[in-house]
Amino acid sequence: MAREFIAPGQIYTGEGALDMAEGKLGTLGKKALIVTDKVMVELGNAAKVETALKNQNIEYVIYSEINGEPTDTMIEEGLNLYKEEGCDFIVALGGGSPIDSMKAIGALVTSGGQISDYMGKVITEETPTLVAIPTTAGTGSEATQFTIITDTKNDIKMLLKGAVLMPDLAIIDPQFTMTAPPKITAATGLDALTHAAEAYTSKLAQPLSDTFALSAIKRIFKYLPAAFKDGKNVEAREQMSIAALEAGIAFNNASVTLVHGMSRPIGAMFHVAHGLSNAMLLKECFIYALDGAYDRFGELGKAINVAAETDTDQAASEKFLQAVVDICDELETPSLEEYGINKEEFFGVIDKMANDAMDSGSPSNTRKDITAEEVKEIYRNLW
């Protein structure tokens, strides 16, 4: 069966990637909107991008208000600044939030309306040129056609999509991930692990997405603990940057499954960062999904060398599940209770979260049929 496979238009990776990409930046337009957050400005990372633009005689304006997961109001403010300043392309510097915000702003520049207008629809109007410079190794947003924006009126995380949202240029320079603290390193790295594992076990997986997912999984298990324990480990940072990119390319083409479907409502209702809410769900969601895809989960177990070639699919898949539990423990992933979420409040919104999870469509990509009642039971099992 024929399948489409898409990736960023151009990618620069490795130490010095920003320097190498400088000439390309000089060809993209006359004035850039830099979408970032205040931490990137304070750490001096934004200044590095500013210098690259100045070297190419490109004007720019900074929008540094993406201080948290992006909302419809943040997007509206960024759009207004883009128009007021006469910008003609956008550069995102940061984790998934600034990159997702860039995509949403770009979509509204050409498509008009409000971002909530596009929930459940495919965005098709060409955006201004989009440049993604990730500062975390996790979300893979630099390599996807998706953006997640919170609808503040309805407390829903909207998953928006369209091939036009794929960045035209991705600059994967590990210098920008060196400043990520251990907790962010862990949460974003486990987000990449979720992307890769879900892409590989999705109903929509294809040979090319499998190739990227397997490579990402191997890198993550080898290098994420090292990056978590020593943030100055350049090799671990570079390898995790590549792994996050690979995982992003994989799930961009194979989609995600149950974990992401259930993660978004937790994030929307309790303001848990996306990567962390994924990590909290990994064990219970994979326990549910395992017997629907023993062969696929088993191959992952063998890929990271926790299972032998002679193991049955079931045995190998169970060893992979244990490896996932172990790495989550090693990276000090908190439970919902340890995070500070009130059990009574959580149980009070389980029905809404389950319905929102099913409405997202992601659980239906799992290689095992699942109902809203079963999603509710998984939520309960988190306690």
Buried (B, 14 or more C-beta within 10 A) or exposed (E): EEEEEEBBEEBBBEEEBBBBBBEBBBEBBEBBBBBBBEBBBEBEBBEBBBEBBEEBEBBBBBBBBBBEBBBBEBBBBBBEBBEEBEBBBBBBBBBBBBBBBBBBBBBBBEBEEEBBBBBEEEBEEBBBBBBBBBBBBBBBBBBBBBBBBBBEEEEBBBBBBBEBBBBBBBBBBBBBBBBBEBBBBBBBBBBBBBBBBBBBBBBBBBEBBBEBBBBBBBBBBBBBBBBBEEBEBBEBBBBBBBBBBBBBBBBBBBBBBBBBBBBBBBBBBBEBBBBBBBBBBBBBBBBBBBEBBBEBBBBBBBBBEBBEEEBEBBBBBBBBBBBBBEBBEEBEBBEBEEBEBEEEEBEEBBEBBBBBBBBBEBBBBBBBEBEBEBBBBBBEEBE
